[in-house]
Amino acid sequence: MRPSTLRWRLYVLVGGLVMLLLVAVAATTMTRQRVADLSSQIRNTLRPAQSSTAALAKAYVDMETGVRGYQLSGAAQLLEPYDDGSNTASANHARLRALLAEDAEGSRLLAAVDRAATDWERTVAAPALRDENPAAASDKARFDSVRGLLTALQAHIDRRTAAVIQSWTDAQARANLVTTLCGGLALVIGGGVIVLVRRSLVRPVNDLVANVRRVAEGDLSHPVPARGPAEVITVGHAVESMRQRILRESARAARSSEQLVRLHEADRIAQDLGATTIRDLFGISLSLQSAAARHPSAAPALRAVTADVDRVLQELRSRLFDGDRSIADVLTALEPELAAPPTVTGPADTPAPVALETFLRHVLPLYPEATTVLITTSDTELRVSLTGPAAHDPTLLKEAASDHSATAIFEPDQVTIEWSTEL
């Protein structure tokens, strides 16, 4: 089944228009050919047959008139119509036989006329020319038989001519009807194309443009719904994915900004501690040592307290000035932001530089499932590898790795990102 896309809907409508055009052309061509055949039949057969039949009837009348004139007066010059009519009759008989060769009924009537005319010439005209047969009432009856058959032949040819003309008219009317119907259907399909484009393209695109404009003006929380044909839906989904990515990046930027603020605040607190608390603790340690020297009896207890103060002082100095938490501490702090706690392999108690902490904070939350953290160290290098299932959109991982100068290795079922720094 074809997809319900605007492209295929237009293909169907345009195909319908083309089909209508082909039907109209085929019907018109067939009808015009039929009309041409009928016109040729009228022009080359029926009209000449009508003319020849009329000429044949006139020729027999001229023959009958000549014979009767000669019988009444005996004047030889009165036989001239008979001679002309006889020649004309012979020529038109031959022409009619050719014209009516494919008309069985017409050929039968023509043969009957020929037999009746031959009988009239044999029994009436020939004896009269030899002065052997005076005019008689039966002569007229024999010629009336010829006249009647000629009238029947003319009526037959007239009926055929009228029938062919009616067929010509009907064919022309059918051609006009087919052309009109195809034109009407073409208008309907054209209107359907306009409505389809308006409903399936113009409206969805206008809605999509309005939603995209609203997002572009700053309302990133406004969703971009995709409605309409598949092409518009594809564009809408792409825009919606971009909007959601912008939201994620904005959230990440906001978190990074908050973390930066917290780091600045921690630095300020550290500076305050370095300026006051550590100095005070150092002063207390010196005072305790002085008191232990002045009071030997209390010296053991004072030395124990002094050792505790020195241990706290050393811890503070390590935290504030050596500055880095262990990698395990960083991973523990990140667990609320992860899909699942990571599996750690290697010396997790290694101090985590600020750059590593930033890298872990930015990259680990992008993995959709639990990851494996591999830690390797040497005298000159610290290397951390993150391995886990690929995200739906691997572009984010690739970009995050690039932002921290890390290497991303994409495999069919997992992604590995390697980060390293010199010690």
C-alpha positions, 0 to 999 in steps of 0.5 A: 500500500502506498504511503499517504503522502501529498506526492502520491495524492497529486500523482493520483489526481494528475493520473486521473487527468491524464486518463481522462485526456486519453479517454477523450482523445480515444473516444473522439478519434474513434467517433471522428473515424466513424463520422469520416467513414459514414461521410465517405459512404454517403459521399461515395456510395449513397448520393451517387446511387440516388443520382443514378437511380433517378437518372435510370428512372428518367431514362426508362421514361424517355424510352417509354415515351419514344416507343409510344410516340413512334407507335402513334405517329410512325415517325422515326425521329421520335425514337431519339428519346428511346435511343438516348434513354437506352444508352443512359439506362445501360450506363446507370445499370452498370454504375448501380451494380458497382455501387450496390455490390455490398447491399444485398437488398439493393442488388436484389431490387436492381436485378428485379428492375433489370428483369422487368425492363428487359421483359418490357423491351422484349415484349413491348419495345422491340415488337413496336420498333418492328411495327409488329405490335400496335399500342395496347393497354397491357403495354402500360401495365408492363411499364408500370411494373418497371416504374414500381420497382424503380420507385422501390429501389429509390425508396430503399436507397433513400432509407439507407441514406437517412439511416446513415445520416442518422448514424452520423448525427448520433456519432457526432452527438456521442463525441460531443457528449464524451468531450463534455463529460471529460471536460466536466470531470477534468474541472472536478479533478482540477477543483479537487487538486486545489482543495487538496493542496489547500487542505493538505499543504497550505494549511499544515505548512501555515500552521507549522510556520506559525508554531516555528515562528513562536518557538523562534521568538523565544517560547521554547516550551511551546511544542511544534505539532506535525499534521498533514501529509508525510512530507510536512510531518517529517519537517515538523518532527525535525523541528520538534527534535531541534526544539527539544535538543535546544531545551536540553542544551539550555538546561545543560547550560543552566546547570553548568552556570549553577555549578560555576556559581557554586564553584566560585562560592566554594573558592570564596569560602576556601579563601576565607578558610585559608585566611582565617580558620587555617591560620587560627588552627595553626595558632592554636597548634602553636599555643598547645605546643607552648603549653605542653613545654611549660606544663610537663605534667599535662604534656601527653594530653596536650601533645595528643590534642596538638596531633589532632589539630595538626591532622585537621589542619593537614586535611583542610590544607589538602582539600583547599589547596591540593584541591581535587576530590577523588574520582569515586567522590565525583561519581558518587556525587553524580549518581542522582543525575545518572540513569543507573550507578556506573561500574568502576574499574581501576583506582577510583581513589585517584584525585580527580582534576577539575577538568575530569570532574567537568568532563564526567559531569557533562558526559555521563548523564548523556548515556541512557543506561548504566556505564562502565568507567575504566580508570588507568594511571601512569607516572605521566598520564591519567586516562578515563574511559566511559563505555555504555549503550548508544543514545538515541541521538549519538550526536550529543555524545559526539559533541560533548566528547569534542567539547572536552577534547575526548575521543568517541568510538562508535560501535554497533551496540555501544559507545566508548569515550576516552579522556586523558590528561598529563600528570 
